[in-house]
Amino acid sequence: MTTDLEGIDEIIKEVAVKHNIMLSRDDPILMLYTINKQLMTTSKQAQEGMLQEFRKELETIAQRWGNEASNQANKTLNSTVASMRDMITTTIREETDAAMDRLAAGGQRWQRLNNLNLLASVLTLAAAAIVLWVAAGN
């Protein structure tokens, strides 16, 4: 209540200084001050309530956007991981097939060399047998 009286005293002083009119505490013009102050207090409370609601709505929207962004990031990440997994699998399969083809080609080459060595050994054995037969027959 002292703040109301102090406010009224301030208004009385200000009116006296600016307009050279002295107001009494029961002057009807001071009712406007009281009404205005009450309206401002009520308005302030209403605005604070609206600001609280607005804040809650903004927090809800921000949380929803955060969740949507997180979901979108997860979808993108999962898609990228799946794509990379497929690409790695394909690359490994291709490289394995290529290595197997090289091994098979190398194996075939070694098989041909082994066959030629076997043929050479058989020819050498035959030549040695002929030489032995010729040497034994004379």
C-alpha positions as CSV (number, residue, x, y, z in Angstrom):
1,M,0.0,0.0,0.0
2,T,2.9,2.3,0.6
3,T,3.8,2.0,-3.0
4,D,0.4,3.2,-4.0
5,L,0.6,6.2,-1.7
6,E,4.1,6.9,-2.9
7,G,2.9,6.7,-6.5
8,I,0.1,9.1,-5.7
9,D,2.4,11.5,-3.9
10,E,4.7,11.5,-6.9
11,I,1.8,12.3,-9.3
12,I,0.7,15.1,-7.0
13,K,4.2,16.6,-7.0
14,E,4.6,16.2,-10.7
15,V,1.3,17.9,-11.5
16,A,2.2,20.7,-9.1
17,V,5.5,21.3,-10.7
18,K,4.4,21.0,-14.3
19,H,1.0,22.6,-14.2
20,N,1.1,24.7,-11.0
21,I,-2.1,22.9,-9.7
22,M,-2.3,21.4,-6.3
23,L,-4.2,18.1,-6.2
24,S,-5.6,16.6,-3.0
25,R,-5.6,12.9,-2.2
26,D,-9.3,12.7,-2.7
27,D,-9.2,14.4,-6.2
28,P,-11.2,12.3,-8.7
29,I,-8.3,12.6,-11.3
30,L,-6.3,10.3,-9.0
31,M,-8.9,7.6,-9.6
32,L,-7.6,7.4,-13.1
33,Y,-4.1,6.7,-11.8
34,T,-5.5,3.9,-9.6
35,I,-7.6,2.5,-12.5
36,N,-4.7,2.8,-14.9
37,K,-2.4,1.1,-12.5
38,Q,-4.9,-1.8,-11.9
39,L,-5.3,-2.2,-15.7
40,M,-1.5,-2.3,-16.2
41,T,-1.1,-4.9,-13.4
42,T,-3.9,-7.0,-14.9
43,S,-2.4,-6.6,-18.4
44,K,1.1,-7.5,-17.1
45,Q,-0.2,-10.7,-15.6
46,A,-2.1,-11.6,-18.7
47,Q,1.0,-10.9,-20.9
48,E,3.1,-13.0,-18.6
49,G,0.6,-15.8,-18.9
50,M,0.6,-15.5,-22.7
51,L,4.4,-15.4,-22.7
52,Q,4.6,-18.6,-20.6
53,E,2.2,-20.3,-23.0
54,F,4.2,-19.0,-26.0
55,R,7.4,-20.2,-24.4
56,K,5.9,-23.7,-23.8
57,E,4.8,-23.8,-27.4
58,L,8.2,-22.8,-28.7
59,E,9.9,-25.4,-26.5
60,T,7.4,-28.0,-27.9
61,I,8.1,-26.9,-31.4
62,A,11.9,-26.9,-30.8
63,Q,11.7,-30.4,-29.3
64,R,9.6,-31.6,-32.2
65,W,12.1,-30.1,-34.7
66,G,14.9,-31.6,-32.8
67,N,13.3,-35.0,-32.9
68,E,12.5,-34.7,-36.6
69,A,16.0,-33.6,-37.4
70,S,17.4,-36.5,-35.4
71,N,15.0,-38.9,-37.2
72,Q,16.0,-37.5,-40.6
73,A,19.7,-37.7,-39.6
74,N,19.2,-41.4,-38.5
75,K,17.5,-42.2,-41.8
76,T,20.2,-40.5,-43.8
77,L,22.9,-42.3,-41.8
78,N,21.2,-45.7,-42.1
79,S,20.8,-45.2,-45.8
80,T,24.4,-44.2,-46.2
81,V,25.6,-47.1,-44.1
82,A,23.5,-49.5,-46.2
83,S,24.8,-48.0,-49.4
84,M,28.4,-48.2,-48.1
85,R,27.8,-51.9,-47.0
86,D,26.5,-52.8,-50.4
87,M,29.4,-51.0,-52.1
88,I,32.0,-52.7,-49.9
89,T,30.3,-56.1,-50.4
90,T,30.3,-55.6,-54.2
91,T,33.9,-54.4,-54.2
92,I,35.0,-57.4,-52.0
93,R,33.1,-59.8,-54.3
94,E,34.7,-58.3,-57.4
95,E,38.2,-58.3,-56.0
96,T,37.8,-61.9,-54.7
97,D,36.6,-63.0,-58.1
98,A,39.5,-61.3,-59.8
99,A,42.0,-62.9,-57.4
100,M,40.4,-66.3,-57.9
101,D,40.7,-65.8,-61.7
102,R,44.3,-64.8,-61.3
103,L,45.0,-67.8,-59.1
104,A,43.2,-70.1,-61.6
105,A,45.2,-68.6,-64.5
106,G,48.4,-69.1,-62.5
107,G,47.4,-72.6,-61.6
108,Q,46.7,-73.5,-65.2
109,R,50.2,-72.1,-66.2
110,W,51.8,-74.1,-63.4
111,Q,49.8,-77.2,-64.6
112,R,51.2,-76.8,-68.1
113,L,54.7,-76.4,-66.8
114,N,54.3,-79.5,-64.6
115,N,53.0,-81.4,-67.7
116,L,56.0,-80.2,-69.7
117,N,58.3,-81.2,-66.9
118,L,56.7,-84.7,-66.7
119,L,57.0,-85.0,-70.5
120,A,60.6,-84.0,-70.3
121,S,61.2,-86.5,-67.5
122,V,59.6,-89.3,-69.5
123,L,61.7,-88.4,-72.5
124,T,64.8,-88.3,-70.4
125,L,63.9,-91.7,-68.9
126,A,63.3,-93.1,-72.3
127,A,66.5,-91.7,-73.6
128,A,68.4,-93.1,-70.6
129,A,66.7,-96.5,-71.2
130,I,67.7,-96.4,-74.9
131,V,71.2,-95.5,-74.0
132,L,71.3,-98.3,-71.4
133,W,69.8,-100.8,-73.8
134,V,72.2,-99.8,-76.5
135,A,75.2,-100.0,-74.1
136,A,74.0,-103.3,-72.7
137,G,73.5,-104.8,-76.2
138,N,77.0,-104.1,-77.4
